[in-house]
């Protein structure tokens, strides 16, 4: 009998129904690795096939294409573009009348107003202002003038009565003085006391008479001053009436020249609008403008850094934004003396006003059209040799071009003159007809 004997197997737990064994997931991971490996192999094969694809061979005899241009002869112009708007050189501003009477400085009502864009001739009616209040005031002023004239006549009559009374006072004083003098001459038969009394009485009447005579010049001067005062008052009232008579004529506004009427913009209900019948305006306020369409201009500005290039009389080509195909001729006729700045962010940018006169008349020209002018600030001699700027190269401070010679290009130095944005004038080194390479 063995010492160890057969061991008794230890009891094992029976797996629960539905529970998977620990080694059951190994086959699934193996399949996933195989799939990944297959994808890598296929991708690598495709990449290798693309890298090893046959390359297309260039056809025999092919060469690179080089762009060239020919040197031409002509006239080169150097221009500067200025932008602005059209306006009339000859025009007349129409304003609400400035009334001379201080009581007529209130608002004015437009009874009639010509429509903007209407052709007018000198003397045609442009606007009519309500004059009823002015006419009523003229009637009142007429009464005031008549009253002033009556005051002068009345005072003349009163002064005549006063002067006659004064003359009568002088005559009475003279009679009393004469009487007292005669009585004093007969004083010998009187007592000494009576003689003294008569003497004193004569002296008193003499003083009264002399005083009455002395009052005559003063009274006459007083009457003259009173009449002068009344006359000045009368003149003042006459001039007052004359002012209103002149003012009421201004209520009818006529065109001072031939041209086209352009209504000005005013504030109406918080918005800007052109003046029309029924609007309320104030003395001195612009209400219209009459412009001469046969003499137009472009009001533009140029940066002060370019202003020294401009001269009076320089030719210009004018274009209108509203009419793309239109091109008009003009010339510079006015250059501002002082630079002006803009507002807000443009405050530090200084520009010079430039006026370009439009030569001739065109029915499309009206004020306030946006326009531009190409001002010719330089022009070469006729038949100058011209080369495009994109054919030039700079090396060591010198300018070169590549001139075509048979199958090759020759590098050649050139001397240049005036240039613009596209071409330059060749002074030496090239002739018209040469073919040069474009860089």
PyMOL commands that set and color helices and strands:
alter all, ss='L'
color gray80, all
select helices_A, chain A and resi 22-51+102-104+132-185+187-189+192-249+307-309+344-346+389-391
alter helices_A, ss='H'
color red, helices_A
select strands_A, chain A and resi 68-70+72-74+77-88+91-95+108-113+118-120+125-129+252-254+259-263+265-268+271-274+280-281+286-291+296-303+315-320+323-341+350-358+370-379+384-388+393-395+398-405+408-419+423-428+435-437
alter strands_A, ss='S'
color yellow, strands_A
deselect
rebuild
show_as cartoon
